[in-house]
Amino acid sequence: MTTPRSATIATVAGEVGVSVTTVSKVLNGHPDVAPETRARVEASLARHQYRRRTRRRPSGSGQLDLVFHELDSAWAVEIIRGVEAVAATAKAEVVLSQLGGKHRPPAEWLNAVLARRPLGVVFVLSGPTPAQQERLQRQGIPVVVVDTDSATAASVPTVGSNNWDGGLLATRHLLELGHERIAIVSGPEDVLCSRARVAGFRSAHEEAGLEADPELVRYGNFYIDAGYEHGMELLSRQDRPTAIFAGADMQALGVLRAARRLGLDVPRELSVIGYDNLPMSEWIDPPLTTVNQPLRDMSGMAAQMLLDLARGAELASSRIDLVNELVVRASTAPPPA
């Protein structure tokens, strides 16, 4: 073990006034250290820029942690499949966990990971705080994020897709069909990819010389319930939109249900477009026009980056954005005359 300043566990223990065993417990994530003592030890470790020496780990062993902010949709299954494919080739196990909708892991999760010392952690729509990242780095546990939220540090390797361009593609398609009154139901407002899709939506309007109606811009949660609730509100308006861009295929399902409940025919009276191109989207009635986000490629690439980091390799790039494509099916058509 070494650091740029050649600090040792004994150096830190002497500075803080604790035993070497206590410092070792903090490094290894053991819970039986008083919070005040842990804070003092971690502050000393940070001051000395303490790091474990990076060791090349065998690619055919160990565990890879896959952490979701929420794990309850077909979207998550596509992410899992991408990671599993890469992990299986490397003969690594995948450990799944979720944060109950939160975007930052709790202290108890971090302590458990530090105690297990996996090959690394892939975060999905979530990520560590700077302090948590520091603790993981000290243990030699790399982190890669699939897609980003608004607070992900620039220093964290990230794989995503061009969400602004995806929003632009979807909205351009609707505008080219002749729609001028278009609504969007994006994901959570505090998530960067949601805001990027809305920005692309607005840019497409500006490109066409139109102004997006702020009353038709909504933020949901990427799930069916938000699509249904916002769909009911939007489609019950006297000046209802002729098209709705849902920021996820799951939300598009909710919009379609709202349209059916209100007796609106899709696509004759309402066009609906989704995002993600989940396998079910081509089996929906009508088959869903959507933006293909390469979820399996994104998560597989993140897993490979993580395994490379675990072997001590340097990444060619710490930020990768994959290209989205528009998939036109039967849920979009010109607006009613």
N, C-alpha and C positions, 0 to 999 in steps of 0.2 A: 504494500500500500504506500502510495506517495501522493504528493500534491506539488503544484508549482513552487510552493515555499517549503517543501519537505516537512510539512507538519505531520505529526504522528498522533495516534490516539492518546499516548502519554502526554504529549504537548497540550492537547485540549483538556485532558483530565486535570493536569497541574494548573492550568490557567483558571478553570472553573472551580477547582477545589473539590472534585468528586473522584471516584475510583475509575480505573480503566474499564472495569466491568460496566459501570453506569454509562459511560460513553458508548461502549459497544452495544448496549441495549438500545440506546437512542438510535444508533446507526442501523440496527436490525429491526427497528419498529416494534420492540417489545412494549407492551402497555404499562408495565409495572414501574414506571418512572414518574415522579411527581411533575405536574404540568410546569411549575416554575423552574424546576431543575432541567426539564427537557428544553424549555425555551432558552435557558442560559447556555446549554450545551450546543444547541443548534446555532445560536448566535456566534459562538466561538468557532464552530465548524465553518460557518459562512465567512467569518473574518479571515480565517486561515486558508480559505478556498480549498477545503479538504475534499478530496475525491478518492474513491477506490481506484486502483490501477485497472484500466480496461483490459479485460482478458477475452481472448477469442473463445467463444463458446461453440461447442459442436452443434452443427445444424440439425442433427438427428436426435435431439433430446430437449427436454424442458417443456414449459408451458407458456402459452401466449394468452394474455388477458384481453378480452373484448368487452368493452364497457359501453353500454347504451344509456342515453339520457332516459329513454323509455323503450320497453321491449314488448310491443303488443300489436304488430302490424305486419302485413306482407312485405312492406318496405324493409323492415328489419331482417326478414328471412333472406332477401337478396344480398344484404350486407354479409350475413353469416355465411352464405354459400361462397361468396368471394374469398373470405378469410379462410374458410375450411379447406378450399381447394389448394391454397398455397401452403397452409400448415400441414396438410396431409403429405404433400411432397417432401416437406422438411421433417416429417415424422414428429411434429410437435403437437401437443394437446392444446385445445382451445377452451378456456374457462370463461363462461358468460356471466355477466352481472349487469344490473341496471340501477339507475339512480332515482327512480320514481318520478321522472319528469324534471329533475334538477339538472343543472349544467355543470355542477362542481361536486366532486366526490366528498363524502364526509370523512372525518378523521379516522373513524373505525375501519373504513374501507382501506384507507391508505396504510394503516398499521398492519392489516392482514396481508396486503400485497408486499410490504417491506419484509415481513416475516417469511413469506413464501419465496421471494426473489424469482419471479418469472423471467422469461427471456425479454419481455417487454410488454407494453400496454398500448392497445389501439382504442382510442376514445372515439365515439360516434356522437356528433352533435353535442359534445361536452368536452371537457378538458381540465387539467389540473390548474390550481392557482400557482402563482410564481413560487410561493413557499413550498407547495407540494412538489412542484417540478424540481426544485432544488434538492429536496429529500430523495426523490427518485434518482436523480443524477448522482448523488453521493453513493447510492447503492449500485450504480452502474446499470440501472433499469431504464432503457430508452422508451420514449413516448412518441407516438404518431397519431395525428387526429384525422378522421374522415369528416370532411366538411367542417366549417368553422362557425362558431358563434361569435358574438361581438367582442368578447373579452379574451379570445385565444391569443397568446403571446406570439409575436412574429418569430421568436426563436424555436417554436415547436414545429417540427416537420408536419406538413399538411397535404392531404390529397382531397381534391374537391372537383367540382365541375363549374363551368362558367355560368353562374346563375343569372347574371345580368343578361347575357346573350340568350339564355333560355326564355326569360320573360319577354325579351324583344321578339324572338321567333314566334312564340305563341300569339302575341298581340298583333304582330304583322299579319299573320295568317287570317285572323278575324277581320282586321281592317281591309285586307285585300278582298275578302268575301263581300265587303260592303257594310259591315257593322260599324256604327259610330258611337253607339251607347253600349260600352263594354264595362263589365264589373270584374274585379279581381278579388278572390278570397285567398290570400297568401297564408304563410305559416305564422308562428309567433313573432310579434314585432321586435322582441329583443334578440332575435336570431338573425345573424348577418345574411344568410342565404335567402331568408324571407324578404328582407328589405332590398336585396339585390334584384330579386325577381320583380318586385314592385317598381324599382328604378328602371328596369328594362321595359316594363309595361308603359311607364310614363314616357320613356324615350321614343317608343314606337308611335305614340300619339303625337309627340312633337314632330317627329319625322314626317307624319302625314298632315301636319298643319292643324292638328286638333288639340284640344285641351282635355285631359282626363278629368272626369267629374270626381272630386274628392269624396262625395257621398257614396260613390261606388267602389271605393278602395277599403277593403276589410282585411283584418288579420285574424286568422283562426288558429288551429293547433295541428294541422296536417292530418286530422282524423275525420271520420265520417260525420260525427256529431256536429262539428263546426261547419262543415259543408252544408249540412241540412239546415241548421239554425240560420246561418247567413243567407242561404238560398231562399228560405221561406221569407225572410225580411226583404231581400232584394226583389224577389218576384211578386211580392204582394204590393209593391209600390205602384201608383198610378202611372209613373214614368219609368216603369221597369226596364232593365237592360234587355237587349236582344241577344246578348252573349255573355257568358261567365267563364273567366279563366280561373280555374282552381289550382292552387299552388301545390297540389299533390293529387294523385289518382284517387286516393282514399277520400279526400274532400270532394272530388268530382262525383263519387258515388252518392254522397249526401246531397249534392246539388241536384243530381238526377232524380233522387227520391222526392225532393221538394217540388221539382217540376211536375212529376207524376201526380203528386197529391193535389197540386193546383190545376191539374188538367191541361198542362202545356205539353205539346208534342215536341220532342227533340229528334231531329234538328229543325223541323218546319217552323216552329214558333220560337225556339230557343236553341242556340248553339252552346255546347259545353266542351271545354278543352281541359285536359289534366296535365299532370307533370310526374315523370318517373318512368312511364311505360312498364308498369308491373305486368307480369304474365297474364293476370286476370283482365287487363284493360281491353284485350282484343275479344274477350268473351262477354263483356257487358253488352246489354241491349239498349241502344245501339252501340256497336264497337266504338271505343273511345279514341278520339283524336287526342294526342298527348305529346309531350316533349320527352324524348328518350334520354334519360340520365343514366350513364353506364355504371350502375351501382356495383355490380360484381367486379368490374374492372377497377373501380375506385378502391373498394375494400381490399381486393387482392393485391393491388399495388401498395397500399398502406401496409399490409402484412409483410410483403416482401421487403419494403424499406425497413421495417422493424427488425426482421431477421438479419438483414445486412448490418444494421447498427449493432445488434447483439453480437455479431461476429467481429466487431471492431472496424468495419468498413466505413468509409466516408461517403456521404450521399452526394450525387452530382447536383441535385437541386433539393431544397428544403420545402418548396411549394410547387405542387403540380395541379393544374386545372385541365381536366379532360373536356373534350368537345361534346356538346349536346346536339341532338338532331330532332327535327319535327317529324312525327309520324301521323299522317293524315288518314283518318278512318271516317266513320259515318255519323259522328256526333256533331259535326260542324257543317254548315251550309249557309248560303246567302240569307240575309234577314227577310222576314215576311214583307211583301209589297206594302 
